[in-house]
């Protein structure tokens, strides 16, 4: 699925200040994540944004998962 995610998540300095977006649209990965974190269901998001697809939401989640996958370092004291 990583290849499919790479096709759906685009980064363009001319769109949303270079932040990761869904398929070049002006909806950021963060927007999708914020809606999910706020309790919106996939169905609600897709109804509110009919140009989005279910796989776009999955791609946003996968992108975020990979972006946060890093070694944990000891906290500074």
matplotlib code that plots the C-alpha trace (Angstrom):
import matplotlib.pyplot as plt

x = [0.0, 3.0, 3.1, -0.6, -0.1, 2.7, 0.4, -2.3, -0.2, 1.4, 3.8, 3.9, 5.4, 2.6, -0.2, -0.9, 2.6, 4.2, 2.3, 1.3, -2.0, -4.4, -3.9, -2.8, -6.1, -6.2, -7.0, -4.1, -3.3, -3.5, -7.1, -8.2, -6.4, -7.9, -11.4, -10.8, -9.4, -12.4, -14.7, -15.8, -16.3, -15.0, -18.5, -19.0, -15.8, -16.6, -20.1, -18.6, -15.8, -17.3, -14.0, -12.2, -12.2, -12.0, -8.5, -7.4, -8.3, -6.4, -3.4, -3.5, -3.4, -0.6, 1.4, 1.0, 2.0, 5.2, 6.0, 5.9, 7.9, 11.2, 13.5, 12.6, 15.4, 15.7, 14.0, 16.2, 16.4]
y = [0.0, 2.3, 3.0, 3.8, 6.2, 7.9, 8.6, 10.0, 12.2, 15.1, 17.8, 20.9, 24.3, 26.0, 24.2, 24.8, 26.1, 22.8, 20.8, 17.3, 17.3, 14.7, 14.3, 17.9, 19.1, 21.9, 19.6, 18.8, 15.4, 17.3, 18.4, 14.8, 13.7, 16.6, 15.6, 12.0, 13.0, 15.2, 12.2, 12.5, 9.1, 8.3, 8.5, 12.0, 13.2, 11.7, 13.3, 16.7, 16.4, 14.5, 14.8, 12.7, 8.9, 6.4, 5.4, 9.1, 8.8, 5.6, 7.2, 10.1, 7.7, 5.7, 8.8, 10.0, 6.6, 6.6, 10.2, 9.4, 6.2, 7.2, 6.1, 7.4, 9.3, 10.0, 13.2, 16.2, 17.0]
z = [0.0, 0.4, -3.3, -3.4, -0.4, -2.2, -5.1, -2.9, -0.7, -2.5, -1.4, -3.6, -2.5, -4.4, -2.6, 1.1, 1.7, 0.8, 3.5, 2.7, 0.9, -0.5, -4.3, -4.9, -3.5, -1.0, 1.8, 4.0, 5.6, 8.9, 8.1, 7.7, 10.8, 12.8, 11.6, 12.7, 16.0, 16.5, 16.2, 12.6, 10.9, 7.5, 6.2, 7.6, 6.1, 2.7, 2.8, 3.6, 1.1, -1.9, -3.9, -1.3, -1.5, 1.3, 0.2, 0.7, 4.4, 4.7, 2.9, 5.4, 8.3, 6.8, 6.0, 9.6, 10.9, 8.9, 9.8, 13.5, 13.3, 14.8, 17.6, 21.0, 22.7, 26.4, 27.4, 28.2, 31.8]

ax = plt.figure().add_subplot(projection="3d")
ax.plot(x, y, z, "-o")
ax.set_aspect("equal")
plt.show()
